[in-house]
Amino acid sequence: MAFDGGSKVKRIFLKGFSLIEMLIAIAVVAIILAIGLPSFKAMFDGNKLKGGSDGVYFMLSLAKTESIKRNKDIYLKITPGTNWCIGVNEDNASCDCNATPSTCDITSINSVGYEGLTLSSTYTGPKFDRVRGAFDEPDKFFTLQSGSNTSVQIRLNILGSVRMCGVNGVLGLYSC
């Protein structure tokens, strides 16, 4: 049989991705995820730290208000560490703020919902005065620290005023 130069090869074109195109797309997505995941983790840590520090801030404000409203000294029970809690009690008796339900008279906040945050405190046995809500251990502070080593301090002055500041100006708070 002789070669017929007039015959044409019929090509079939298939639509879709080739294996190389798919591997390139997977590599691009993997690079984007590798760059973006640390940012998401830092954002989630920052939001958790902001939520925990807001919770402590508002609980301390409530404790001051309750001392004036009830005309009684209000005591704080502080358990620092990773399984932290702060309880607000009407008497100086110890309350268990990690118990479910809490045995504290007024309110409490603990690390449930704020996993990964560590609380440290320079307070020993603070209380709010019944007359003006004054605080008996001024110029000390609570520190909440996240896993990414960002920290927020919650401070009380002698008048019982609560303020928050970010260590190194984190979370848009003014610097401590």
LINPETA-V167089 format. One record per residue. RES is the residue in three letters. PHI is phi in radians with two decimals (none if undefined). OMEGA is omega as a letter, one per 30 degrees, with the letter a starting at -180 (NA if undefined). Layout:
{{RES | PHI | OMEGA} {RES | PHI | OMEGA}}
This chain:
{{MET | none | a} {ALA | -1.59 | a} {PHE | -1.26 | l} {ASP | -1.79 | a} {GLY | -1.25 | a} {GLY | -1.52 | a} {SER | -1.40 | a} {LYS | -2.02 | l} {VAL | -1.44 | a} {LYS | -1.54 | l} {ARG | -1.72 | l} {ILE | -1.92 | l} {PHE | -1.78 | l} {LEU | -1.83 | l} {LYS | -1.65 | l} {GLY | 2.39 | a} {PHE | -1.61 | l} {SER | -1.56 | a} {LEU | -1.07 | a} {ILE | -1.15 | l} {GLU | -1.09 | l} {MET | -1.16 | l} {LEU | -1.13 | l} {ILE | -1.15 | l} {ALA | -1.10 | l} {ILE | -1.12 | l} {ALA | -1.12 | l} {VAL | -1.13 | l} {VAL | -1.09 | l} {ALA | -1.10 | l} {ILE | -1.15 | l} {ILE | -1.09 | l} {LEU | -1.13 | l} {ALA | -1.10 | l} {ILE | -1.36 | a} {GLY | -1.48 | a} {LEU | -1.06 | l} {PRO | -1.06 | l} {SER | -1.15 | l} {PHE | -1.14 | l} {LYS | -1.11 | l} {ALA | -1.11 | l} {MET | -1.16 | l} {PHE | -1.14 | l} {ASP | -1.08 | l} {GLY | -1.11 | l} {ASN | -1.16 | l} {LYS | -1.16 | l} {LEU | -1.13 | l} {LYS | -1.11 | l} {GLY | -1.12 | l} {GLY | -1.15 | a} {SER | -1.21 | l} {ASP | -1.10 | l} {GLY | -1.07 | l} {VAL | -1.15 | l} {TYR | -1.00 | a} {PHE | -1.23 | l} {MET | -1.16 | l} {LEU | -1.19 | l} {SER | -1.10 | l} {LEU | -1.12 | a} {ALA | -1.07 | l} {LYS | -1.11 | a} {THR | -1.07 | a} {GLU | -1.15 | l} {SER | -1.11 | l} {ILE | -1.29 | a} {LYS | -1.10 | a} {ARG | -1.50 | a} {ASN | 0.99 | l} {LYS | -2.43 | l} {ASP | -1.15 | a} {ILE | -2.03 | a} {TYR | -1.87 | l} {LEU | -1.85 | l} {LYS | -1.94 | a} {ILE | -1.99 | l} {THR | -2.10 | a} {PRO | -1.40 | l} {GLY | 1.97 | a} {THR | -1.42 | l} {ASN | -1.79 | a} {TRP | -1.39 | l} {CYS | -2.82 | l} {ILE | -2.31 | l} {GLY | -1.95 | l} {VAL | -2.01 | a} {ASN | -2.25 | a} {GLU | -1.36 | l} {ASP | -2.13 | a} {ASN | -1.40 | l} {ALA | -1.14 | a} {SER | -1.23 | l} {CYS | -2.02 | l} {ASP | -1.75 | a} {CYS | -1.41 | l} {ASN | -1.59 | l} {ALA | -1.26 | l} {THR | -2.10 | f} {PRO | -1.32 | a} {SER | -1.09 | l} {THR | -1.63 | l} {CYS | -1.40 | a} {ASP | -1.09 | a} {ILE | -1.76 | a} {THR | -2.84 | l} {SER | -2.76 | l} {ILE | -2.40 | l} {ASN | -2.45 | a} {SER | -1.32 | l} {VAL | -1.13 | a} {GLY | 1.62 | l} {TYR | -2.20 | a} {GLU | -1.04 | a} {GLY | 1.67 | l} {LEU | -1.71 | l} {THR | -2.06 | l} {LEU | -1.83 | l} {SER | -2.21 | a} {SER | -2.55 | l} {THR | -1.72 | l} {TYR | -1.42 | l} {THR | -1.89 | l} {GLY | -2.68 | a} {PRO | -1.30 | l} {LYS | -2.56 | l} {PHE | -1.75 | a} {ASP | -1.24 | a} {ARG | -1.28 | a} {VAL | -1.43 | a} {ARG | -2.05 | a} {GLY | 1.26 | a} {ALA | -1.16 | a} {PHE | -1.84 | a} {ASP | -1.54 | l} {GLU | -2.23 | a} {PRO | -1.26 | l} {ASP | 1.08 | l} {LYS | -2.04 | a} {PHE | -2.76 | l} {PHE | -1.70 | l} {THR | -2.21 | l} {LEU | -1.85 | a} {GLN | -2.16 | l} {SER | -1.61 | l} {GLY | -1.14 | l} {SER | -1.61 | l} {ASN | 1.08 | l} {THR | -1.71 | a} {SER | -2.31 | l} {VAL | -2.22 | l} {GLN | -1.86 | l} {ILE | -2.00 | a} {ARG | -2.05 | l} {LEU | -2.13 | l} {ASN | -1.64 | a} {ILE | -1.11 | l} {LEU | -1.47 | l} {GLY | 1.50 | l} {SER | -1.32 | a} {VAL | -1.75 | l} {ARG | -2.50 | l} {MET | -2.04 | l} {CYS | -2.52 | l} {GLY | -1.63 | l} {VAL | -1.16 | a} {ASN | 1.12 | l} {GLY | 1.21 | a} {VAL | -1.28 | l} {LEU | 1.02 | l} {GLY | 1.33 | l} {LEU | -1.49 | l} {TYR | -1.21 | a} {SER | -1.29 | l} {CYS | -1.30 | NA}}
